Amino acid sequence: MNPGDDTYSKSETAGRSLDQALALYEETYNGDSFITDRTDKDFSYRYTSTGNDDMTLRSSTFLGSLKGSLLPKDEYIVAWITDGAGAYDIDDKQLGLQQGTPVVFPTGKQFSFDMVDYRQNLVHFRADYLEKIAAEHEGTLAGPLVFDTLEAPDEQHLRRWQQTISVAAKTVLGSEPSPLLHAEINRMTAIAMLDTFAHTVSEVDSVLLAPRNARLREAVEYVHAHARMPITTTDIAQAASLSVRGLQQAFARHLGASPTEYLRGVRLDHVRAVLTNMHPDTGTVAEVARDWGFVHLSRFSASYAEKFGEYPSDTLRR
């Protein structure tokens, strides 16, 4: 499915082939170094996915032992086992899984896992969708969400999450819901997820909260929501119903930067978030920089050092 595609889809893959199962999980979760000690004779697996591009409800059954490493990208994932046993190793800390207790997979960060004869339910949110809902729900700017994977949710929010998932499952897993109902279910589940699991967001500059700066805030929100796209100053001005000159003056007066400079700063923030979470063996500074539109790597490195007080290679190593 393509980003923004609201087409309902349902899929199921099952069998007794270890090779097919390992290929499926490695591709789905950007996995590596998967190891299992079962043979096809005493092994079976089943993987289902239902929903649309914004959110999918999934289930995974793997009757065997499985260990390896994962690196989820461009999505946020909540998972909980309903049978079997398992553990994750995150930031050199092992997180044992309790049946029925959900955890958030770290996004953009490689981690190892060790699972045995497990059944697991998962909810996948497309990254920019959940970030957009977070901005609307929490009054912040659309940007990377950093979840505290080691902080357990409190009982009240956990109960609400479980109730929401029950409603979502009944609605989505049955007959195909109408587009409007599906959108509302996705939004309700996303908000429950944000309320349940501790995270940090991109805060709004206080100057943008003044009523007279409403259009400037629209422009800033547009920049944050579309930072990964090839947007121009004209695009930003049109989104905020301002002239290009009016936009430039507003940015200079209240934010001390041109729209282009501000956009570059937002992209640098995204690069830093990726480098902070990325293992040095899984990618390079150049790859991340180019992914966020920086063509001249020497200029990028200098701008990064000026903004954050260290070179991007230092962030990656650290």
C-alpha positions in Angstrom: 0.0 0.0 0.0 1.1 3.6 -0.7 1.3 6.3 2.0 -2.1 7.8 2.4 -3.9 5.0 0.7 -7.1 4.2 2.7 -7.9 1.0 0.8 -8.9 -1.8 3.1 -6.8 -4.9 2.7 -6.6 -8.3 4.4 -3.8 -10.9 4.1 -2.8 -14.2 5.6 0.4 -16.3 5.2 0.9 -19.6 6.9 2.8 -22.9 6.4 5.5 -25.2 7.7 8.5 -23.9 5.8 11.1 -22.3 8.0 12.8 -20.6 5.0 9.5 -18.9 4.0 8.8 -17.8 7.5 12.2 -16.4 8.1 12.1 -14.5 4.8 8.7 -13.1 5.7 9.7 -11.8 9.1 13.1 -10.4 7.9 11.4 -8.5 5.1 8.5 -7.2 7.2 10.6 -6.0 10.1 13.9 -5.2 8.4 15.4 -8.2 10.3 18.8 -9.7 10.3 20.7 -12.8 11.6 17.6 -14.8 12.4 18.3 -18.1 14.1 15.9 -21.0 14.8 16.5 -24.6 16.1 13.4 -26.2 14.7 13.0 -28.2 11.5 10.1 -28.1 9.1 8.7 -31.3 10.6 7.8 -29.8 13.9 7.3 -26.2 12.9 4.5 -24.0 11.7 3.8 -20.3 11.4 0.9 -17.9 10.6 0.9 -14.2 9.9 -2.1 -12.0 9.3 -2.6 -8.3 8.5 -5.8 -6.3 8.3 -6.4 -2.6 7.8 -5.2 0.2 5.6 -2.1 2.2 5.1 -2.6 4.3 8.3 -3.0 1.4 10.7 -3.0 -2.4 10.5 -3.9 -5.0 13.1 -1.7 -8.0 12.8 -1.2 -11.4 14.5 1.9 -13.6 14.4 2.2 -17.3 15.4 5.6 -18.9 15.4 5.8 -22.4 16.8 9.5 -22.7 17.3 12.4 -20.7 18.8 13.4 -17.5 17.0 16.1 -15.0 17.7 17.8 -12.2 15.8 17.7 -8.4 15.4 15.1 -6.0 14.0 15.2 -2.4 12.8 11.6 -1.1 12.2 11.5 1.9 9.9 8.9 4.5 9.1 6.3 3.0 11.4 5.5 2.7 15.1 4.6 -0.7 16.4 2.8 -1.9 19.6 3.0 -5.6 20.3 2.0 -8.1 23.0 2.3 -11.8 23.3 -0.7 -14.0 24.1 1.1 -17.2 24.4 4.7 -18.4 24.7 7.7 -16.4 26.0 10.1 -13.8 24.7 12.4 -10.9 25.5 13.9 -7.8 23.8 17.3 -6.4 24.4 17.1 -2.5 24.1 20.0 -0.2 24.9 21.7 -3.1 26.7 18.7 -3.6 28.9 16.6 -6.8 28.6 12.8 -6.4 28.5 11.0 -9.6 29.3 7.6 -9.9 27.7 4.5 -10.6 29.9 1.5 -12.2 28.3 -1.1 -9.5 27.6 1.2 -6.6 28.4 1.9 -4.3 25.4 5.2 -2.8 24.6 6.3 -0.3 21.9 9.0 -1.4 19.5 11.8 1.3 19.2 11.5 2.9 15.8 14.6 3.5 13.8 16.7 1.7 16.3 18.1 -1.8 16.0 17.4 -4.2 18.8 17.7 -8.0 19.4 14.9 -10.4 20.4 14.6 -14.0 21.6 11.1 -15.7 21.3 9.9 -19.2 21.9 6.6 -20.8 20.7 4.8 -17.5 20.7 1.6 -16.0 19.6 1.6 -12.2 19.3 -0.8 -9.4 18.4 0.5 -6.2 16.9 -0.7 -2.8 15.8 1.3 -1.0 13.1 0.9 2.8 12.6 2.5 4.5 9.6 5.0 7.0 11.1 3.8 10.2 9.5 0.2 9.3 10.3 0.8 8.8 14.0 3.0 12.0 14.1 0.2 14.0 12.5 -2.4 12.7 15.0 0.0 13.5 17.8 0.4 17.1 16.6 -3.4 17.5 16.5 -4.1 15.7 19.7 -1.3 17.2 21.8 -1.0 20.6 20.2 2.5 20.1 19.2 4.4 20.1 15.9 4.5 17.0 13.6 7.8 15.3 14.0 9.5 12.2 15.3 8.0 10.6 18.4 10.5 9.1 20.9 8.8 6.5 23.0 10.2 5.4 26.4 10.2 1.6 25.7 11.2 0.8 29.2 8.4 2.7 31.0 5.3 0.6 31.7 1.9 2.2 31.1 -0.3 2.9 34.2 -3.3 0.7 34.7 -5.9 3.3 33.8 -4.4 4.0 30.4 -3.7 0.3 29.8 -7.3 -0.6 30.4 -8.4 2.1 27.9 -5.9 0.8 25.4 -7.3 -2.7 25.8 -10.8 -1.5 25.4 -9.9 0.5 22.3 -8.2 -2.5 20.7 -11.2 -4.7 21.4 -13.5 -2.2 19.6 -11.0 -1.8 16.7 -10.6 -5.5 16.3 -14.4 -6.1 16.1 -14.7 -3.3 13.6 -11.7 -3.9 11.3 -11.4 -7.7 11.5 -15.0 -8.4 10.6 -16.5 -7.1 7.4 -14.9 -4.2 5.6 -15.8 -0.9 7.5 -16.9 2.2 5.6 -14.0 4.6 4.9 -15.4 7.1 7.5 -15.7 4.4 10.2 -12.3 3.1 9.4 -10.7 6.5 9.7 -12.4 7.1 13.0 -11.3 3.7 14.3 -7.7 4.4 13.3 -7.7 7.9 14.9 -9.3 6.5 18.1 -6.6 3.8 18.3 -3.8 6.2 17.6 -5.0 8.6 20.4 -5.2 5.7 22.8 -1.7 4.6 21.9 -0.4 8.2 22.4 -2.2 8.5 25.8 -0.9 5.1 27.0 2.8 5.1 26.1 5.2 7.7 27.4 6.9 9.7 24.6 8.4 13.1 23.8 7.3 15.4 20.9 8.4 18.5 19.1 7.1 21.4 21.2 5.5 24.6 19.7 7.4 27.8 20.1 5.4 30.1 22.4 5.5 32.9 19.7 3.3 30.7 17.5 0.6 30.5 20.1 -0.4 34.2 19.8 -3.6 34.5 17.9 -2.1 37.2 15.6 0.5 34.6 14.4 -2.1 31.9 13.4 -0.9 31.9 9.8 2.7 31.7 10.8 1.8 28.7 12.9 0.1 27.1 9.9 3.2 27.7 7.9 5.4 26.1 10.6 3.1 23.1 11.0 3.2 22.6 7.2 7.0 22.6 7.3 7.1 20.0 10.0 4.5 17.8 8.4 6.1 17.9 4.9 9.8 18.2 5.8 10.6 15.0 3.9 9.0 16.2 0.7 10.5 18.6 -1.9 8.6 21.7 -0.7 9.5 25.3 -1.6 8.9 28.6 0.0 6.0 29.1 -2.4 4.4 25.9 -1.2 4.7 27.0 2.4 3.2 30.4 1.7 0.3 28.9 -0.2 -0.4 26.5 2.7 -0.6 29.4 5.1 -2.5 31.7 2.7 0.3 34.2 2.7 2.3 35.9 0.0 5.9 34.8 -0.4 7.1 38.1 0.9 4.7 38.1 3.8 5.9 34.7 4.7 9.5 35.7 4.6 8.9 38.7 6.7 6.9 36.7 9.3 9.7 34.1 9.6 12.4 36.7 9.9 10.5 38.8 12.5 9.3 36.0 14.8 11.7 33.1 14.2 14.9 34.8 13.1 15.3 32.7 10.0 14.1 32.5 6.4 11.6 29.8 5.5 14.4 27.9 3.7 16.7 28.1 6.8 13.9 27.0 9.1 13.1 24.0 6.8 16.8 23.1 6.8 16.8 23.2 10.6 13.8 20.9 10.8 15.4 18.4 8.5 18.6 18.6 10.6 16.5 17.7 13.7 15.1 14.6 11.8 18.7 13.6 10.8 19.8 13.9 14.5 16.9 11.8 15.6 17.7 9.1 13.1 21.5 9.1 13.9 20.7 9.0 17.7 18.7 5.8 17.3 20.8 4.2 14.6 23.4 1.5 15.2 26.7 2.4 13.4 26.7 -0.9 11.6 23.3 -0.4 10.0 23.9 2.8 8.0 26.1 5.8 7.4 25.8 9.6 8.0 25.9 10.2 4.2 22.9 7.8 3.6 20.8 9.6 6.3 21.8 13.0 5.1 20.8 12.3 1.5 17.6 10.7 2.7 16.7 14.1 4.2 17.7 16.1 1.1 21.2 17.2 1.9 23.3 17.1 -1.3 26.5 18.8 -0.2 27.8 16.6 2.7 30.5 19.0 3.8 28.0 21.9 4.1 25.6 19.5 5.8 28.2 18.5 8.3 29.1 22.1 9.1 25.5 23.1 9.6 24.9 20.1 11.8 27.9 20.9 14.0 26.8 24.6 14.2 23.3 23.6 15.4 24.1 20.7 17.7 27.7 21.4 18.8 29.0 18.1 17.5 29.6 16.5 14.1 27.0 13.9 12.8 29.6 11.2 12.9 30.0 11.8 16.7 26.3 11.5 17.2 26.2 8.2 15.3 29.1 6.7 17.2 27.7 7.8 20.5 
